[in-house]
């Protein structure tokens, strides 16, 4: 329905002594791992989400190999979906008639173990120890369990699972069973299982549709230690294949069989283990899909990938995984001194953003990545604005892939614009293939700011990478078609106005001159003009004329920017500041998020902000506002923002840091970094909040690092909150790697800038020029933060005070 991005949990007002629980319901604090000891049954679904492994092409939730207990074991392939009807209470012109929902495809994680005649299930028998760890450096999910079965026999089970970054279609599981008693008889079933059904229907509009057996078998095969299942979706007619192969080590003779039919393939091993001996098995998995290729072709593709996997071997796959991540962390790591829990949370966030994007190659970044079924697996605007900045400056190839997917979906966006009577392209609010899948038009169709998010990400990528090939082709095309929409949508009347739109604040819909929409459209129009002038051949091929460019520039220069002279603040939209106030004191905690408890009619006509809107404009278009305007605007909208979206806290943190509210920014940073680890919105079971995780990096670089890239020029203005003594991060800019480190020693803050790779780099430190040459570094004192009056939030909607464990 709308891009709600979760329910905001009650946290108390700013200034309360309440703290975030750093134990995270049993998740230990470690700088490079996310660990969980023991089994808490009501935490199974959350663990499945948080322990997800993916590479952008496919992902596997962190369910146990034994398959039980489980909630949503989920395996997802990026771009693989099923169509479903999209009913409307009343039909209307331009309403989408069908939706797209991600499919839980064939589960290859299953390795069911029987000790004697007892299934290995931690709910039965005696569990002496059980620990799992998501290792952020090796890119693996590790598990160790010591267990005694109900029949009295004891085993130690260890496993290590990876989804390969180096080999896009491959995953592997190293599985080991050690006998702790004499003559332990084992039976092991290694499965491929399709059409698992776990989700139940929900009345929450943010949840996914439940698909009933969406996969239709199109064949299977088994030989030796290998099996393949082929399926097709019933409506979208997409084909997929999943395959498994095995390498087995047993100290003495074992019996094996292999079979495959319909929705199940099974490799069976039976063995007797003397005390102290081990059964070892490496299970290789491969996934492929296509909307063009035949079933035999997909089968061959999967079998070839399995053959390559076995040839490479487990050890080399592990080495390549570590090497990939070593390179990533070398160029991207964020280091924090003073808060170990926050350090872990930021790295976990960055790891998951990387996982959902690294090998997406032709597909978009979903709001949940490949970690769950929330939002039907759709991509929203927040991928472009919250996840792509991190990727642009740390893993630019992944940002490029997402933007190429946007370019590839231009035909659908052009068709949507035509359907709406507009020019250019109208990118969808939520989608998998590029077609609009939102049936709620006030927050969907009317949110044309999706276009400016795509344009903003495009312009940032071009400026940060110097990718001339992309700029001359896809980049210019994206900027041109998004710019054309604004001219057809707006009109001149003393200024250029854009009416009847919904900005990022979905609690204020169908308004005139939403400031965020207008200033982002202004940047879009200007960047399109620059791109066409840089690339006249592409512009000519797109039919761009000199008069069209002149029109873009005129609209940009005359853009309406609402301002309330009486209050001395910018208005979020025309007359927003004159609307009635929401009664926050009388709104009980259990009535948040408001969208689930109040009619939109009541919400739309009040001054209540779901998520940062004008404040987001001040981050992305900060060059338009004076420091005094930013301070007044931030205070005004802080008092009206309820954060019913996980997107909001990151933006509020960035502007809080810029306007001098450093401790408030720190509290918001903890909120955004812990949104999933602490399940602060109560829906981590459905998947990760990828945009918030990208926002966690933005708070480090853009908040406390003070990084801005207005007009493609990168500048810094770092400052630290009281709780932290050091922050270090690195960014890529064209062919350079720049390190920014800010430390506090004896009350004095010092910023150090280093050029790690490249020859020269010019920037500013709090407005003072800085030039980096060669391998040297430049140090500058950090000026004191401005003295500011405290700001307030709506009653009981402030962030929880952050008090880190030392």
Secondary structure by P-SEA (a helix, b strand, c coil): ccccccccccccccccccccccccccbbbbccccccccccccaaaaaaaaaccccccccccccccccccccccccccccbbbbbbbcccccccccccbbbbbbbccccccbbbbccccccccccccccbbbbbbcccccbbbbbbbbbcccbbbbbbbbbbbcccccccbbbbbbbbbbcccbbbbbbbbccccccccccccccccbbbbbccccccccccccccbbbbbbbbccccccccccccbbbbbccbbbbbbbccccbbbbbbbbcccccbbbbbbbbbbbbccccccaaaaaaaaaaaaaaaaaacaaaaaaaaaaaaaaaaacbbbbbcccaaaaaaaaaaaaaaaaacccccccccccccccccccccccccccccccaaaaaaccaaaaaaaaaaaaaaaaaaaaaaaaaccccbbbbccccccccccccccccccccaaaaaaaaaaaaaaaacccccccccaaaaaaaaaaaaaaaaccccccccccccccccccccccccaaaaaaaaaaaaaaaaaaaaacaaaaaaacccaaaaaaaaaaaabbbbbbccccccccccccccccccccccccccccccccccccaaaaaacccccccaaaaaaaaccccccaaaaaaaaaaaaacccccccccaaaaaaaaaaacaaaaaaaaaaaaaaccccccccccccccaaaaaaaaaaaaccccccccccccbbbbbccccccccccccccccccbbbbbbbbbcccbbbbbbbbccccbbbbbcccbbbbbcccbbbbbbbcccccccccccccccccccccccc
